[in-house]
């Protein structure tokens, strides 16, 4: 088992920075940051339940990374911490359903998108870490790392192809295309490294 695992806390922070440029008078930046905070709080709550504290936190593009030391912990504990961020986002989206208005709608959307992106089986995201835990629990860490590296490349390529198709056919927002290029770059780097 790896001695430390990193968690993507806030992919929505990059979106919040862009939205902030549009003007602070809208509820969107606060909603995006709130979704990111909910995601991180989910990871932290699960970690605390497993008796863990964060080793460090780094601000990275496109968000922040919390690092926990899982030495001596089960893959089940690591899996719980990995999935807690997306689970918290989905729970917050459901719990916010009674609230109306643009800010509440954007918060729900940010929560769902943040959960969906983080569940992609790319190594640096929660889904990639969860996949590694599931495979390593059954096989060995080296086999899990190899399978996860391949899954990272495949998932990033599929996201790139889908977002390129949507961009070419419909135009519009390039965020998914840029995210897929970033994930593909990282996945290829992990596979080579």
N, C-alpha and C positions, 0 to 999 in steps of 0.2 A: 504494500500500500504506500502511496506517496506520503511524504511527511507533511506536506502542505497542499492545500487545494485553494484555488482562487475562484471567486464568485463575481459574476457581473451583477452589479447592483442597479445600475441606472442607465440603460441605453437611452431612456427618454430624456436624460439631461442634455444630450446633444440637441434634441428637438426643442427642448426648453430654451436653450441658448439662441436658436434661430428664431423662436417665437418671441423671445425677449426683444430681439432687434425690431420686431414689428410694433412694439409699444407695450409698456407696462400697464396700461389702463385696461387691458383685457384680462379675463380670468385664466387664460390658457397657460401662461408660464407657471402660475401657482398650481394648477391642476396637474401639469406634467411633472413638476417637482414633487408634488404630493404622491403621485403614482410611484415615482422612484423611491421615495422615502418608505412607502408601504412595502415595496419589494425588499429593500434592505432590512426593514424591521422584521419581515418574515424570516429572512436568513438568520438574523441575530436572535430572534425568539427561539427558533429551532436549535441553534447552536447552544444557547443557554440551557435549554431542556436536556441537551446531550452533555452538559457540563463543560462546554467550550467557551473560550473568549477569543475575540479576534486577535491575531498576532500583529497585523498591520492593515492599514487602509491606504490605497493609492488612488489618486485621481488620474484617470487615463481617458483616452478617447475611445469610445463615446460615452463614458460614464465614470464609475468608480469600481474598484475591486477590493473586496474584503478577503483577507487571507486567514485561514484557520489551520491549526496544526492538528491533524487527525492521527498522529502517531499513537498506536495502541487502541485506536477506535475501530469499530466494525465498519464494513462497507455500508451496512444499513444506516448507521448514524450519519455517515457522510452523504448518503443518498437522501436522507430526510432533510438535511441542511440544504443540499442542492435544490431540492424541489420546493422548499418552503417559500422562497421568494415568488416564483410564479403562482403558487397556491394562494399566497397572501393577496397578490394582484387580482386573481380571479374572484376570491372571496370579497374583496373590497368593491369590485365591479358589481357583483350581485347585491351587496348590502347598500350600494348607492342608488339602486334602481328607483326607490321612492322619491328621490330628489330630482327636481326639474331644473331646466335652464342650461345655457350653453356651457358653463363651467362644469356642471355635473356630468353632462353628456361627454365633454372632452376628457374629464377624469376617467369615466368608464372606458372610453376608447383607448386612452393612454395605458390604463391598467391591462386591458385585453391585449393590446399590441405588445406591451412590454413582456407580458407572460408568454405570448406566442413566439416572439423573437428569442427570448431566453430559453425556450424549450427546444429550439433547433438543435440537432445533434452535432453541433460544432464544438470542438474541444474547449474553446475559451468561454463558452456559454454554459448555463446551468444544464441544459439538455445533454451537452457533450460530456460533462462531468457525471451526470446521472447514468448515461450509457456506459461510461467507463466503470462506474461502481458495479452496475449490474453484470457486466462481462467479467470483471476482475473477481467478483465473488464466486463465479462459476469456474473460471479458468485461471490463468496467472496474469500478473500486472503487465508483462511484456506483450502478451497476446492481446490484452485489452487495449493497450496503447496503440498497437498496430491497427486493430479494427476501428478504433475511434478516430485515428488519423485519416483512414480511408473514408469513414462516414462524414468527417468534417469536410473533406474535399468534395464528396458527392453532394452533400446538402448545400454547400455554398454554391456549387455549380448549378444545381437545380434552381435555387433561389435566383441566381444571376440570369439563367435562361428565362425563367418565368417573368422576372421584372424587366428584362430587356424586351421580351415579347410585348408585355403590357405597355412599356414605354413607346415602342415602335408603332403599335396598333392604336393606342389611345392617347399617347402623349401624357402630359401632366407631371406629377411629382416624381423626382428622381431619387428620393430617399431610399427606397427598397433596392434600387440598382446600385447606389453607392454603398449601402450596407452589404450587399452581396459581394461586391468587389473587395471590400475590406475583409469579410469573412473568408473569401477564397484566398486572398493574399496571406492571411494568418494561417489558414489550414495548410496551404502549400509550404509555408515556413515551418510548421510543426512537423510535417511529413519528412521534410529534408533534414531538419535538425535533430 
